[in-house]
Amino acid sequence: MLRSLFISLSQNKQLRAFSERSKFGRQMSGRFVAGMSIEDVLAACERVNREGIAATLDALGESVSTESEARGSADVYHQLIDAIASRKLNANVSLKLSQMGMDFDPALAETIVGELVDHATQANTFVRIDMEGSNYTEATLALTERLHTSNGHHGHVGTVLQAYLYRTAADAERLLGQGIRIRLCKGAYKEPPELAWPQKQDVDTNYVSLMKRLATSGVFCGIATHDEAIVNQMLAFVKERRLQPSAFEFQMLYGIRRDLQRKLAKQGFGVRVYIPFGPEWYPYFMRRLAERPANVIFLLRNFFKS
């Protein structure tokens, strides 16, 4: 029930406008969002790098409606790629296609993202094309495939698969066959039961099956979860199969399970933290609450502490 509520709230334009302008809203979001500016996210990246943890930098925003907005979003990413190179950060970037104009001009979005992948290739870093709702799934996969095979981009662009979708096992085989890097997550959008498993237990079961397939595929992958039971299953699988830690990395979100992030890094596993920033934080923040309602209790408990 709470999951559905927060997903619905993430789409409420009036509440979003109020929250993103209010001091209270920015304070509440601070647990999961590194700040409003590029300098804020770079500082956060440097902090996690000092702990032996890699980062993915994510300029929040989605569903732009004009070319100037799309190119403005892309300009932020070009600045991030330059900063990663100049500061020698252990980091890459993640973007959404709706942020780059996919909703009103797919050709424009492909051009813009292609320019970013060109830049990342030259800087020897990586662009993750994030996954949105299921109405974007096929377009996201197809664009990733086209970019991966063009202009020397192999290994410099990848995407995300969501374990709650029935189609994901087939999509994983499709991408792995081309050597495309996958970030595996459970999924954070509201999907109908004809497209996605509605029950958490079924999603978890599919996630574990996909996780093991990716880790033994020979294609470097990201295991994106904060679920310690699943993390422990992965650790047992690594031991059972004698997998090299270099075959994959654990990926988690900024502000969530920092204790587990540090523990895994100290054990010698690759850990990457997704660090979002920017004034358009509201939909992201609400989806984090939907994913893990315990975050609501945590925020309320800590917000009123002096």
N, C-alpha and C positions, 0 to 999 in steps of 0.2 A: 504493500500500500504506500509506504513512504517513497519507494523507488518511483512509482508512477506519479506521485505528487510532485517530487522534485524535478522529474523530467518535464512535467507540464509547466511548472514554474520557470524552467529554463527557456521556455518559448513565450513567456509573458512580456510583451514589449514595454508596457507601462512600468512594471516592476523593475525590468532591466534598466530603463532610462533613469528611474529614481535611484536605484542602487549604485549604478556606475557614477552618478554625480555626488552621492552622499559620502560624508566622512565615515559614517557608521559602516556603510557597505564596504568601503576600501579597507577599513580595519578588519572586518570579518574575513575578507578575501585574502588578507596578508599571509595566512597560514599556507595557502596553496599557490599563491602568485608572488613572484619575486619582486615585483615593483611595477612602476609605470614606464620606465625608460630603458633604453639600451644599456646605459651605464649600470642600472640596477641589476639587469640580468647577467651582465658580464662579471660584476662583483660576486654574484651568487655562484656563477660558474667557477670562478677562481677559488671560492671557498670549498666547493665540493671536490674540485681537482686536488686540492691540498690533502684531502682525505683518501686519495687514491681512487676516486670515483669519477667516471666520465659524465658528460652532460649532453643533452639535446636541448637546444634553445628554440622556444616556440613563441612567436609573436601572435598573441591572441587576436582573433577576428575571424569572421565568417560571413558569407552571404552579402558581399558587396554588390552594388547595383550600377556602378559606372566604371568606365575604363580608367579614369583618373584615380579612383579609389583602389582599383586592382593594382595599378602600377605603383601607387603609394605604399601598398602592403609589400610589394616585391622589393621596393627600395630599402625597406627596413631589413629584409633578408640579405640583400647585397651588402649592407653595412655589417651585419652579423658575420657573414662569411669573411669579409675583410678583417674584422676584429679577431676572429678565431685564428686566422693565419698570422696576423701581426703580433698577437699576444701569445702565440703558440699554445692555445688552449686545447685540452682534450675534449673536443666537442664537435657536434654537427648540428643541423637544423631540421625542423619539422614544420610543414605547412599544410594548409587545407586548400583544396581546389576551389571551393566556394569563395574563399578569400582572394582568389586570383581571377575571378570573373567567370567561373564555369557556369553559373546559373543563367547568364544572359549572353555569353559568347564563348563557347567551348574552344574555338580556334584561338582566341585571344589568350585564354587560360593556358593552353598548351604552349603557345609562344613564350609567355611570361615564365612559366615553370621551366621550359627548355633553356631559357637564358640563365636561370638560377642554377640549373644542373651544369651548364657549361662553366659557370663561374666556380661552382664547387669542385668540378673536375680539375680545373686549373689550380685551385687552391689545395688540392688533394684532401678534400673533405667529402661530405655525404649529405644528400637531401632525402629526407623521409617524407613521402606523400601520405599524409594522414588519411584515415578512413572516416567518412561521415555516415549518415544514415544509409539504409539499403538501396535507396534510389540513386546513390552515387557509386555503388560497388562496382558495377561492370565498367563504367566510364573511368573510374580510378585505376582499375587493373589494366585496362587497355592502354591508357595513357602511359602508365609506368612501363609497360612492355615496349611501347614505341620509343620512349626516351632511353631505355636501357640498351637498346640495340643501335643507337645513333651517336655519332660524334665522339666516340671513345668514352661513352658514359658508363660502360660496364663496371659494376661495383661501386658506382657513385650515386645510384638512385635506387630506392626500394619503397615498399609500402607496408600497410598494416592489414592483417586479417582478424576478423572477430569470431570467436569460437561459438557465439550463440546462434550464428546463421547456419542453416542446414547445408548450404552450398560450400562452406569453407574448406572441407576436406578436399574437394575437387579443385578449388582455387589454389590450395597449397601445392598440390601436385603440378598444377599448371605453371606456377611461378618457380617452384624449385627446379623444374625441368629446364628453365632458362637461366638458372643461377641467380635469381633475383632475391635479395635479402628481405626477410619477412620479420615484422614485429607482430607477435601473437598476443592479443588481448582478449578479454571476455566479451566486451561490447558495452556501450554506454548510452545507446539510443533506444527509444521505445519502438519495438517491431511487432508486427502481427504474428499470431501463432502459426500461420501458414508459411512464414519465412524463418522463424527463429524459435528455439526452445524457450518456452516460458518459465520452466522450472530451473532453479539454480543448480540442483543436483545433476541435471542433464547437461547443462552448460559446462559444469566442472568436469564431468566425465569426458566430454568432447575435447575440452581444453587439454586435459592430461594426455589423451591419445595424440592430439596434434603436436603438443609439446615434444613428445618422444620422437615423433616422425621428423620434426624439424631438426632436433638436436643430433640425429643420426644421418642427416641428408647430405652432409658435406658442404652445405651452404650456411655461412655464418648467420645466426638468427638471434632475435631478441625475445626472451621469455618475460613478458610483461605481466606481473602479478604481484599483489601484496599479500596474497593468501598463503600463510606460512605452511599450511598443510600441503599445498601444491608445491611450494618451494622444497619442502622436505621430501616429497615424492621425486622431485627432480634430482635432489642430492643423492637419494638412494639409487636412482636410475644411472646416474653418472658413475657411481661406485660399481654397480652391477655390470655395466657395459664397459667400464674402464675408459670412459670418454675423457678427452682432454678438455680442460676448462676453456681453451681457446676456440672450441666449437660453437660457443654461444655466450651470451651475456644475460644477466638478469636486468630487467628494466623496471623502474618504479617512478612514482611521481613525486615531485618536490613537496616536502612537508608531510609525506605519509610513510610510516614505518622507517624512520631514519635509523632506528636501532638495528633493524634487519639489514638495511643497506650496508651499514658499517660492519656488521658481523660477517656478511658474505664477502665483503671486500677484504677483510682481514684473513679470511680463509683462502684467499687467492683466486676467487671468482671475479670475473668481470662484472661490474655493476655500472649501470648508466641511469642517471636521474633526468627525467623530463622537467625542464624549468620553464614555465610559462611566464609571460609578462605582458604589460600593456593595459590601456584603459578599458578595452572591451573584454573584461574578464568574466562578466556575469554568467553567460551560458556555460562556460567551462566550470566555474565554481559550483553551479547547481548540479551539473552532471557528476561532479566528485561527491557531492552529498548523496545523490541518487545511488551511486555505486556502493557506498559504504555509509549507511545511516548512522553508524557509531561516530562518524565525524561530526555530526550535529551536536552530540553530547559533549564531545571533546571541545568544540568551539565555544559552546555556551559556558562550559566549566572554566575555560581559560580566558575568555573575553573579559569577565568581570574581576579577574585577579588584578591586583595593583602592580 
